[in-house]
Amino acid sequence: MTAVRAGLNLADVRTVAGVQVVRLPAVVRGRPRMPAWPRVGEIREAVAARAQVVLGPTTDDAYLLVRPVLDRGSLAPSGDVQVVVVPAPDPRELLEPDPSAAIVELLRTPFEEICQFVDAVGAALADGAGDVAAAADLLAVTSSVDDRVHRAFGSQLPQLFDGATLRSMVSTELGGTGLRQLDGWVRMPEPVVHGIHAQLASRDAELSPPTVSTAAPLSRAAPTTQLHITAGNTPVVPVVSLLWGWAAKGACVVKPSAEAAPVIAALAGALASVDPAHPLTRHTTLAYWRGGDARVEDVLLAEGAFDRRVVWGSAETVRSVTRRGGSTDTIVMRPRHAVSLIGRAALAHDLAATVRLAAVDSTIADQQACMSSLLHLVEGSDDEADTYARWLADMLARWDAALPHRSPDRTRGELLALRRGLLATGDWHVQGRWPDVTSAVVRIDRGFDLRRHPGGRMVLVRAVPNLAEAARTHVDRDVSHVGVAPADALAGLRDVLASRGVDNVLPLGEAERTYAGRPHDGMSVLNRLVRWVNA
């Protein structure tokens, strides 16, 4: 079994009955909570079941998460498993005991103090580099992507907690007065327009009030209680959700995926070292529970349990959450995908450079992220699309060699089923031998429902007569990102792509480009997370 550093202050890594067992904390309203060690018999029972997530909790209120350990050289299953033990939370403890008091306290916390706190968390993560590296190692043990991806995430994690970036995010999303409205009541434009009944009353001596208020209108952005249910496609997702919540001065409960549980240990240590008494610390909860656990979700998804909910994940997760909670304002990050538009000019000018850019956009998060391109629409003849497909396949083969990965068994099975079924008539260019294919480019001449795409570095290539027509006929609201080459074709395509529901229209190769306060899924998220109050 691959060795892992045990440097996390708030993690415990041991070998029990020949199995690596990792005990990780939750953070409940700022306080780290470690689960009890499960009994040896429970560990053996979990390992025998070989379940990715054992249906917990155990008798000592913990979940056992069992995941196959992959050989870090070949990324193939090693035959070992890792058992992660996390607390099974009491859902009543996750709720604010006095939501109004929490909101008042956060309301009165200056935003500059929030930024200083975020800076301090980033510094604590950087100072505890061993803890962050240990979290990255724990993420890598069961991961089907190269260790360098996790090391890069570990080095990036402290940088994400940056007060200046948070300040810029708020200024961008909430507008010129947004920072002031988070900290106090801001005077709004005048004149004030009085309602019909006030006007009617003023014309009747018996109805007219003795005085009419001349006070200027005021507005401010009030914090909210928030529940964030995040997805497992990348460990950065719970961090992004948490920072959104903090930027809005929210009292937050953030649920990471099972895959991201080690990140919580690093954050728990940073929060504990910065200031356990800070309002953000005391009103922050980071806790995993099994999706669908009625014991937890009947409480947390009930009407009025939170002011706001943020949901990332699969269509099934989104449906499960949105059908509950009645009028609770729910912000949905639904599953979507990306497409690339490759113009004739890009092919003619520099085909090699074009496929390099296209490969960058198609390898993000092993095609599990909404910005990773699945379909490339090539402006030209079938022969030109064939040539592009072959060049792209060669470039993906270089990616396989430089940054190895191994698709999960389910993805490989779905890929083989497509090869024998829906995509059997396509021209396949594969790297590796079935079923151990590491990448594939498939030249198709008919439509394919991208919701059935399995991910795992499979790119579909289709010839189109022109990019404008392709944008109108092959792009819909399930497409979040479109990468365009050549870049000077962007100006003529932005409007039509925006009209088709696309949220990000970018130069090819820049799908991950971002900035502080960038809208997500077509929304200014912070505008949704605060409550706008008028006075």
VEXDREN-2710 file (C-alpha; in Angstrom, 1 decimal):
% VEXDREN-2710
k/r/px/py/pz
1/MET/0.0/0.0/0.0
2/THR/1.2/3.5/-0.8
3/ALA/2.7/5.3/2.2
4/VAL/1.0/8.5/3.3
5/ARG/2.3/11.2/5.5
6/ALA/0.5/11.3/8.8
7/GLY/1.3/15.0/9.3
8/LEU/-2.2/16.3/9.7
9/ASN/-2.8/17.6/13.2
10/LEU/-6.5/16.7/12.9
11/ALA/-6.2/13.4/11.2
12/ASP/-5.2/10.0/12.4
13/VAL/-3.7/7.4/9.9
14/ARG/-3.2/3.9/11.2
15/THR/-2.9/0.4/9.9
16/VAL/-5.6/-1.9/11.4
17/ALA/-5.8/-5.6/10.4
18/GLY/-3.6/-4.9/7.5
19/VAL/-5.8/-2.0/6.2
20/GLN/-5.0/1.7/6.1
21/VAL/-7.6/3.5/8.2
22/VAL/-7.8/7.3/8.1
23/ARG/-9.8/9.1/10.8
24/LEU/-10.8/12.6/9.7
25/PRO/-12.7/15.3/11.5
26/ALA/-15.8/17.4/10.9
27/VAL/-16.1/21.0/12.0
28/VAL/-19.3/21.8/13.8
29/ARG/-19.9/25.5/14.3
30/GLY/-16.1/26.0/14.5
31/ARG/-15.3/23.1/16.8
32/PRO/-13.4/20.1/15.3
33/ARG/-15.2/16.8/15.9
34/MET/-13.3/13.5/15.6
35/PRO/-15.1/10.3/15.2
36/ALA/-14.5/7.4/17.6
37/TRP/-12.4/4.5/16.2
38/PRO/-14.6/1.8/14.8
39/ARG/-14.3/-1.7/16.0
40/VAL/-12.0/-4.0/14.2
41/GLY/-15.0/-6.2/13.3
42/GLU/-16.7/-3.2/11.7
43/ILE/-13.6/-2.4/9.6
44/ARG/-13.3/-6.0/8.5
45/GLU/-17.0/-6.1/7.6
46/ALA/-16.7/-2.9/5.6
47/VAL/-13.6/-4.1/3.7
48/ALA/-15.3/-7.4/3.0
49/ALA/-18.3/-5.5/1.4
50/ARG/-15.8/-3.5/-0.7
51/ALA/-18.4/-0.7/-0.8
52/GLN/-17.3/2.7/-1.9
53/VAL/-19.5/4.1/0.9
54/VAL/-20.5/1.8/3.6
55/LEU/-24.0/2.5/4.7
56/GLY/-23.3/4.0/8.1
57/PRO/-23.3/5.3/10.6
58/THR/-21.7/2.7/12.9
59/THR/-22.8/2.2/16.4
60/ASP/-20.4/5.0/17.4
61/ASP/-21.8/7.5/15.0
62/ALA/-19.3/7.4/12.2
63/TYR/-19.4/6.6/8.5
64/LEU/-16.9/4.2/7.0
65/LEU/-15.9/5.2/3.5
66/VAL/-14.2/2.3/1.7
67/ARG/-12.3/3.1/-1.5
68/PRO/-9.9/1.0/-3.6
69/VAL/-6.2/2.0/-3.4
70/LEU/-4.6/2.5/-6.8
71/ASP/-1.0/1.7/-7.6
72/ARG/0.5/5.1/-8.2
73/GLY/2.6/3.9/-11.1
74/SER/0.0/2.2/-13.2
75/LEU/-3.0/3.7/-11.6
76/ALA/-4.6/0.3/-11.6
77/PRO/-6.3/-1.2/-8.5
78/SER/-3.6/-2.5/-6.1
79/GLY/-6.0/-4.9/-4.4
80/ASP/-5.8/-2.9/-1.2
81/VAL/-8.5/-0.5/0.1
82/GLN/-8.4/2.6/2.3
83/VAL/-11.0/3.0/5.0
84/VAL/-11.9/6.6/5.9
85/VAL/-13.7/7.2/9.1
86/VAL/-15.7/10.5/9.4
87/PRO/-18.2/11.6/12.0
88/ALA/-21.9/11.0/11.2
89/PRO/-23.3/14.3/12.4
90/ASP/-26.3/14.9/14.6
91/PRO/-28.2/17.2/12.2
92/ARG/-29.7/19.3/15.0
93/GLU/-26.2/20.3/16.0
94/LEU/-25.5/21.6/12.5
95/LEU/-28.3/24.1/12.7
96/GLU/-27.8/27.5/14.4
97/PRO/-29.4/27.4/17.8
98/ASP/-30.4/31.1/17.4
99/PRO/-30.3/32.0/13.7
100/SER/-31.3/35.7/14.4
101/ALA/-28.4/36.1/16.9
102/ALA/-26.0/34.6/14.4
103/ILE/-27.1/36.9/11.7
104/VAL/-26.9/40.0/14.0
105/GLU/-23.3/39.0/15.0
106/LEU/-22.2/38.5/11.4
107/LEU/-24.1/41.7/10.3
108/ARG/-22.0/43.7/12.8
109/THR/-18.7/42.1/11.8
110/PRO/-16.8/44.6/9.5
111/PHE/-16.1/43.2/6.1
112/GLU/-12.5/44.3/6.4
113/GLU/-12.3/41.9/9.4
114/ILE/-13.7/39.1/7.2
115/CYS/-10.9/39.8/4.7
116/GLN/-8.3/39.7/7.4
117/PHE/-9.7/36.4/8.7
118/VAL/-9.5/34.9/5.2
119/ASP/-5.9/36.1/4.9
120/ALA/-5.1/34.5/8.2
121/VAL/-6.6/31.2/7.1
122/GLY/-4.5/31.3/4.0
123/ALA/-1.4/32.0/6.0
124/ALA/-2.2/29.2/8.4
125/LEU/-2.6/26.8/5.5
126/ALA/0.7/27.9/4.0
127/ASP/2.4/27.6/7.4
128/GLY/1.0/24.1/7.8
129/ALA/2.3/23.1/4.5
130/GLY/2.9/19.6/5.8
131/ASP/-0.8/19.3/6.7
132/VAL/-1.9/20.5/3.2
133/ALA/0.6/18.1/1.6
134/ALA/-0.7/15.2/3.7
135/ALA/-4.2/16.1/2.6
136/ALA/-3.1/16.0/-1.0
137/ASP/-1.4/12.6/-0.4
138/LEU/-4.6/11.3/1.1
139/LEU/-6.6/12.5/-1.9
140/ALA/-4.1/10.8/-4.2
141/VAL/-4.1/7.4/-2.7
142/THR/-7.5/6.4/-4.2
143/SER/-7.4/8.8/-7.2
144/SER/-7.3/7.8/-10.8
145/VAL/-5.3/10.9/-11.9
146/ASP/-1.6/11.6/-11.6
147/ASP/-0.3/12.7/-8.2
148/ARG/0.9/16.0/-9.7
149/VAL/-2.7/17.1/-10.0
150/HIS/-3.2/16.7/-6.3
151/ARG/0.1/18.3/-5.4
152/ALA/-0.9/21.3/-7.6
153/PHE/-4.2/21.6/-5.7
154/GLY/-2.3/21.4/-2.4
155/SER/0.0/24.2/-3.4
156/GLN/-2.9/26.3/-4.7
157/LEU/-5.2/25.8/-1.6
158/PRO/-3.5/28.5/0.6
159/GLN/-3.6/31.0/-2.2
160/LEU/-7.4/30.6/-2.6
161/PHE/-7.8/32.2/0.9
162/ASP/-6.9/35.8/-0.1
163/GLY/-8.6/38.8/1.4
164/ALA/-7.9/41.1/-1.6
165/THR/-9.5/38.6/-3.9
166/LEU/-12.5/38.3/-1.6
167/ARG/-12.8/42.1/-1.6
168/SER/-12.6/42.2/-5.4
169/MET/-15.2/39.5/-5.6
170/VAL/-17.7/41.5/-3.6
171/SER/-17.0/44.7/-5.5
172/THR/-17.6/42.9/-8.8
173/GLU/-20.7/41.0/-7.9
174/LEU/-22.5/43.4/-5.6
175/GLY/-21.6/46.6/-7.5
176/GLY/-20.1/49.9/-6.4
177/THR/-22.0/50.1/-3.1
178/GLY/-21.8/46.4/-2.3
179/LEU/-19.0/46.6/0.2
180/ARG/-20.6/49.4/2.0
181/GLN/-24.0/47.6/2.0
182/LEU/-22.4/44.6/3.6
183/ASP/-21.3/46.8/6.5
184/GLY/-24.2/49.2/6.9
185/TRP/-27.2/51.0/5.6
186/VAL/-26.5/52.9/2.4
187/ARG/-28.6/55.8/1.1
188/MET/-30.4/55.0/-2.1
189/PRO/-31.2/57.3/-5.0
190/GLU/-34.1/59.8/-4.6
191/PRO/-36.7/61.0/-5.1
192/VAL/-39.0/58.6/-3.2
193/VAL/-42.2/57.6/-4.9
194/HIS/-45.1/57.2/-2.5
195/GLY/-47.8/54.7/-3.2
196/ILE/-51.3/55.2/-4.5
197/HIS/-53.0/55.0/-1.1
198/ALA/-50.7/57.5/0.4
199/GLN/-51.4/59.9/-2.5
200/LEU/-55.2/59.4/-2.1
201/ALA/-55.0/60.0/1.6
202/SER/-53.1/63.2/1.1
203/ARG/-56.0/64.6/-0.9
204/ASP/-58.6/64.0/1.9
205/ALA/-58.4/66.1/5.1
206/GLU/-59.9/63.3/7.1
207/LEU/-57.6/60.6/5.8
208/SER/-54.4/62.5/5.4
209/PRO/-51.6/61.6/7.9
210/PRO/-50.3/64.5/10.0
211/THR/-46.8/64.2/8.5
212/VAL/-45.2/62.4/5.6
213/SER/-41.7/61.0/6.1
214/THR/-38.9/62.7/4.4
215/ALA/-36.3/60.1/5.4
216/ALA/-34.0/59.0/2.6
217/PRO/-34.4/55.3/1.5
218/LEU/-31.8/53.0/2.8
219/SER/-30.6/49.5/1.8
220/ARG/-28.2/46.9/3.0
221/ALA/-27.0/43.4/2.3
222/ALA/-27.9/41.1/5.2
223/PRO/-26.2/37.7/5.9
224/THR/-28.1/34.5/5.6
225/THR/-27.9/31.0/7.0
226/GLN/-26.7/28.8/4.2
227/LEU/-26.5/25.1/3.3
228/HIS/-23.9/24.1/0.7
229/ILE/-24.1/20.6/-0.8
230/THR/-21.1/20.2/-3.0
231/ALA/-20.0/17.8/-5.8
232/GLY/-17.1/15.3/-5.9
233/ASN/-15.7/16.0/-9.4
234/THR/-12.9/18.2/-7.9
235/PRO/-11.8/18.9/-4.3
236/VAL/-11.8/22.7/-5.0
237/VAL/-15.6/22.8/-5.1
238/PRO/-16.3/22.9/-1.3
239/VAL/-13.6/25.5/-0.9
240/VAL/-15.2/27.7/-3.6
241/SER/-18.6/27.3/-1.9
242/LEU/-17.2/28.2/1.5
243/LEU/-15.5/31.3/0.2
244/TRP/-18.8/32.4/-1.4
245/GLY/-20.5/31.9/1.9
246/TRP/-17.8/33.9/3.8
247/ALA/-17.9/36.7/1.2
248/ALA/-21.6/37.1/2.0
249/LYS/-20.9/37.0/5.7
250/GLY/-23.0/33.8/5.9
251/ALA/-23.5/31.3/8.6
252/CYS/-22.5/28.3/6.6
253/VAL/-22.9/24.5/6.6
254/VAL/-20.7/23.0/3.8
255/LYS/-21.0/19.3/2.9
256/PRO/-17.9/18.0/1.0
257/SER/-18.0/14.9/-1.1
258/ALA/-16.4/11.8/0.3
259/GLU/-13.5/12.3/-2.0
260/ALA/-12.8/15.8/-0.6
261/ALA/-13.0/14.8/3.1
262/PRO/-9.2/15.2/3.6
263/VAL/-9.5/18.9/2.6
264/ILE/-11.7/19.4/5.7
265/ALA/-9.0/18.2/8.0
266/ALA/-6.6/20.8/6.6
267/LEU/-9.2/23.5/6.9
268/ALA/-10.2/22.4/10.4
269/GLY/-6.6/22.8/11.6
270/ALA/-6.3/26.3/10.0
271/LEU/-9.6/27.5/11.6
272/ALA/-8.5/26.2/15.0
273/SER/-5.2/27.9/14.8
274/VAL/-6.5/31.3/13.5
275/ASP/-9.2/32.2/15.9
276/PRO/-11.7/29.7/17.4
277/ALA/-13.7/32.6/18.8
278/HIS/-14.1/34.6/15.5
279/PRO/-17.7/34.9/14.3
280/LEU/-16.9/33.2/11.0
281/THR/-15.3/30.3/12.8
282/ARG/-18.2/29.8/15.2
283/HIS/-20.7/30.0/12.4
284/THR/-18.9/27.6/10.0
285/THR/-19.7/23.9/9.8
286/LEU/-17.8/21.5/7.5
287/ALA/-19.3/18.0/7.7
288/TYR/-19.9/15.0/5.5
289/TRP/-23.0/12.9/5.5
290/ARG/-24.1/10.2/3.2
291/GLY/-26.3/11.6/0.4
292/GLY/-29.9/10.4/1.0
293/ASP/-29.4/9.8/4.7
294/ALA/-32.9/10.6/5.9
295/ARG/-31.8/11.0/9.5
296/VAL/-29.8/14.0/8.4
297/GLU/-31.6/15.4/5.4
298/ASP/-35.1/15.3/6.9
299/VAL/-33.8/18.0/9.2
300/LEU/-31.4/20.0/7.0
301/LEU/-33.7/20.1/3.9
302/ALA/-36.8/20.9/5.8
303/GLU/-38.7/24.1/5.1
304/GLY/-37.1/27.0/6.9
305/ALA/-34.0/25.2/8.1
306/PHE/-31.8/27.6/6.1
307/ASP/-32.3/30.8/4.2
308/ARG/-30.3/29.7/1.2
309/ARG/-29.2/26.4/-0.3
310/VAL/-26.4/26.0/-2.8
311/VAL/-26.4/22.6/-4.6
312/TRP/-23.7/21.2/-6.8
313/GLY/-23.9/17.8/-8.4
314/SER/-25.6/15.3/-10.5
315/ALA/-29.1/15.6/-11.9
316/GLU/-30.2/13.1/-9.2
317/THR/-28.6/15.1/-6.4
318/VAL/-30.2/18.3/-7.7
319/ARG/-33.7/16.7/-7.9
320/SER/-33.3/15.2/-4.5
321/VAL/-32.7/18.6/-2.9
322/THR/-34.9/20.9/-4.9
323/ARG/-38.0/18.8/-4.4
324/ARG/-37.7/19.5/-0.7
325/GLY/-37.7/22.6/1.5
326/GLY/-40.6/24.3/-0.1
327/SER/-39.9/28.0/-0.5
328/THR/-36.2/27.9/0.5
329/ASP/-34.2/29.8/-2.1
330/THR/-32.0/27.2/-3.8
331/ILE/-29.1/28.1/-6.0
332/VAL/-28.4/25.1/-8.4
333/MET/-25.1/24.3/-10.1
334/ARG/-26.5/21.7/-12.4
335/PRO/-24.4/19.2/-14.4
336/ARG/-23.4/20.7/-17.8
337/HIS/-20.7/20.3/-20.3
338/ALA/-18.5/22.1/-22.8
339/VAL/-18.1/22.3/-26.6
340/SER/-15.3/23.5/-28.9
341/LEU/-15.8/25.4/-32.2
342/ILE/-12.8/25.0/-34.5
343/GLY/-12.8/27.3/-37.5
344/ARG/-11.3/26.8/-40.9
345/ALA/-8.8/29.6/-40.3
346/ALA/-7.5/27.9/-37.2
347/LEU/-6.9/24.6/-39.1
348/ALA/-5.2/26.4/-42.0
349/HIS/-3.0/28.7/-39.9
350/ASP/-1.5/26.3/-37.4
351/LEU/-3.2/22.9/-36.9
352/ALA/-0.6/21.8/-34.4
353/ALA/-1.2/24.8/-32.2
354/THR/-4.9/24.4/-32.5
355/VAL/-5.0/20.8/-31.3
356/ARG/-2.7/21.7/-28.4
357/LEU/-5.2/24.3/-27.2
358/ALA/-8.1/21.9/-27.8
359/ALA/-6.4/19.2/-25.7
360/VAL/-6.0/21.5/-22.8
361/ASP/-9.8/22.2/-22.7
362/SER/-10.6/18.5/-23.1
363/THR/-8.5/17.1/-20.3
364/ILE/-9.7/19.3/-17.4
365/ALA/-10.7/17.1/-14.4
366/ASP/-10.8/14.0/-16.6
367/GLN/-13.8/15.5/-18.3
368/GLN/-15.8/15.5/-15.1
369/ALA/-16.0/19.3/-14.9
370/CYS/-18.5/21.5/-16.7
371/MET/-15.8/23.4/-18.5
372/SER/-14.1/20.3/-20.0
373/SER/-14.9/20.0/-23.7
374/LEU/-16.6/16.8/-24.9
375/LEU/-17.5/17.7/-28.5
376/HIS/-15.4/19.5/-31.1
377/LEU/-17.3/21.0/-34.1
378/VAL/-14.8/21.4/-36.9
379/GLU/-15.6/23.9/-39.7
380/GLY/-14.7/22.1/-42.9
381/SER/-15.1/18.9/-44.9
382/ASP/-15.3/15.3/-43.6
383/ASP/-11.7/14.9/-44.7
384/GLU/-10.6/18.0/-42.8
385/ALA/-12.4/16.7/-39.7
386/ASP/-10.7/13.3/-40.1
387/THR/-7.3/15.0/-40.2
388/TYR/-8.1/17.1/-37.1
389/ALA/-9.3/14.0/-35.3
390/ARG/-6.1/12.1/-36.0
391/TRP/-3.9/15.1/-34.9
392/LEU/-6.0/15.5/-31.7
393/ALA/-5.7/11.8/-30.9
394/ASP/-1.9/12.1/-31.2
395/MET/-1.9/15.1/-28.8
396/LEU/-4.1/13.2/-26.3
397/ALA/-1.6/10.3/-26.4
398/ARG/1.1/12.8/-25.4
399/TRP/-1.1/13.9/-22.5
400/ASP/-1.6/10.3/-21.5
401/ALA/2.2/9.9/-21.4
402/ALA/2.9/13.2/-19.6
403/LEU/0.0/13.2/-17.2
404/PRO/-1.2/9.6/-16.8
405/HIS/-4.7/8.8/-15.6
406/ARG/-6.9/5.8/-15.4
407/SER/-10.7/6.0/-15.9
408/PRO/-12.9/4.3/-13.3
409/ASP/-14.2/0.9/-14.2
410/ARG/-17.6/2.3/-14.7
411/THR/-16.3/4.8/-17.2
412/ARG/-14.3/2.2/-19.1
413/GLY/-17.4/0.0/-19.2
414/GLU/-19.5/2.8/-20.6
415/LEU/-16.8/3.6/-23.2
416/LEU/-16.7/0.0/-24.4
417/ALA/-20.6/-0.1/-24.6
418/LEU/-20.5/3.1/-26.8
419/ARG/-17.9/1.5/-29.0
420/ARG/-20.1/-1.5/-29.6
421/GLY/-23.4/0.5/-29.6
422/LEU/-24.4/4.1/-30.2
423/LEU/-20.9/5.1/-31.6
424/ALA/-20.1/1.9/-33.4
425/THR/-20.3/3.6/-36.8
426/GLY/-17.8/6.3/-35.7
427/ASP/-14.1/6.3/-36.6
428/TRP/-12.3/5.6/-33.4
429/HIS/-8.7/6.7/-32.6
430/VAL/-7.7/5.2/-29.3
431/GLN/-4.7/5.1/-27.1
432/GLY/-4.1/1.8/-25.3
433/ARG/-5.9/-1.5/-25.8
434/TRP/-9.4/-2.3/-24.8
435/PRO/-10.6/-2.2/-22.1
436/ASP/-7.5/-0.2/-20.8
437/VAL/-8.0/2.7/-23.2
438/THR/-6.6/5.9/-21.8
439/SER/-8.0/8.3/-24.4
440/ALA/-10.1/8.2/-27.5
441/VAL/-11.1/10.6/-30.3
442/VAL/-14.2/9.5/-32.3
443/ARG/-15.1/11.1/-35.6
444/ILE/-18.9/11.1/-35.9
445/ASP/-21.4/12.2/-38.5
446/ARG/-24.6/12.2/-36.5
447/GLY/-25.9/13.6/-33.2
448/PHE/-25.1/12.3/-29.8
449/ASP/-26.6/13.2/-26.5
450/LEU/-23.7/14.6/-24.5
451/ARG/-25.5/13.7/-21.2
452/ARG/-24.5/10.1/-22.0
453/HIS/-20.9/11.0/-22.4
454/PRO/-18.9/8.9/-19.8
455/GLY/-15.9/11.3/-19.5
456/GLY/-12.4/9.9/-19.3
457/ARG/-10.6/11.7/-22.2
458/MET/-13.0/10.8/-25.0
459/VAL/-13.5/13.6/-27.5
460/LEU/-16.2/13.5/-30.3
461/VAL/-15.3/15.3/-33.5
462/ARG/-17.9/16.3/-36.1
463/ALA/-17.6/18.3/-39.3
464/VAL/-19.9/21.4/-39.7
465/PRO/-20.3/23.7/-42.7
466/ASN/-19.8/26.9/-40.7
467/LEU/-19.4/27.9/-37.1
468/ALA/-22.4/30.3/-36.9
469/GLU/-24.8/27.5/-38.0
470/ALA/-23.0/25.0/-35.6
471/ALA/-23.6/27.4/-32.7
472/ARG/-27.3/27.6/-33.6
473/THR/-27.9/23.9/-34.1
474/HIS/-25.4/22.0/-31.9
475/VAL/-25.4/24.2/-28.7
476/ASP/-28.1/24.3/-26.1
477/ARG/-28.6/25.3/-22.4
478/ASP/-26.8/22.2/-21.3
479/VAL/-23.5/23.7/-22.6
480/SER/-21.8/26.0/-20.1
481/HIS/-18.6/26.7/-21.9
482/VAL/-17.6/27.1/-25.5
483/GLY/-14.0/27.5/-26.6
484/VAL/-13.5/29.1/-30.0
485/ALA/-10.6/29.1/-32.5
486/PRO/-9.4/31.3/-34.0
487/ALA/-9.8/33.9/-31.3
488/ASP/-10.9/36.6/-33.7
489/ALA/-14.0/34.5/-34.5
490/LEU/-15.3/35.2/-31.0
491/ALA/-16.8/38.6/-31.7
492/GLY/-19.1/37.2/-34.3
493/LEU/-20.3/34.2/-32.2
494/ARG/-20.7/35.7/-28.7
495/ASP/-24.3/36.9/-29.1
496/VAL/-25.6/33.8/-30.8
497/LEU/-24.0/31.6/-28.2
498/ALA/-25.3/33.7/-25.4
499/SER/-28.8/33.4/-26.9
500/ARG/-28.4/29.6/-26.8
501/GLY/-27.8/29.6/-23.0
502/VAL/-24.0/29.4/-23.0
503/ASP/-22.5/31.2/-20.0
504/ASN/-18.8/31.3/-21.0
505/VAL/-17.6/32.1/-24.5
506/LEU/-13.8/31.9/-24.4
507/PRO/-10.8/31.5/-26.7
508/LEU/-9.9/27.9/-27.2
509/GLY/-7.5/26.6/-24.5
510/GLU/-8.8/29.0/-21.8
511/ALA/-11.8/27.1/-20.4
512/GLU/-10.4/27.4/-16.8
513/ARG/-9.9/31.2/-17.1
514/THR/-11.5/33.0/-14.2
515/TYR/-11.4/36.2/-12.2
516/ALA/-12.7/37.4/-8.8
517/GLY/-16.5/37.8/-8.9
518/ARG/-17.0/35.9/-12.2
519/PRO/-20.6/34.8/-12.6
520/HIS/-21.1/31.1/-12.2
521/ASP/-23.8/29.2/-14.2
522/GLY/-25.0/32.6/-15.5
523/MET/-25.6/33.9/-12.0
524/SER/-24.0/36.5/-9.7
525/VAL/-24.0/34.1/-6.8
526/LEU/-23.3/36.6/-4.0
527/ASN/-26.3/38.6/-5.0
528/ARG/-28.4/35.4/-4.3
529/LEU/-26.6/34.6/-1.0
530/VAL/-27.3/37.9/0.7
531/ARG/-30.7/39.2/1.6
532/TRP/-31.4/42.7/0.4
533/VAL/-33.2/44.7/3.0
534/ASN/-34.8/48.1/2.5
535/ALA/-35.5/50.8/5.1
END
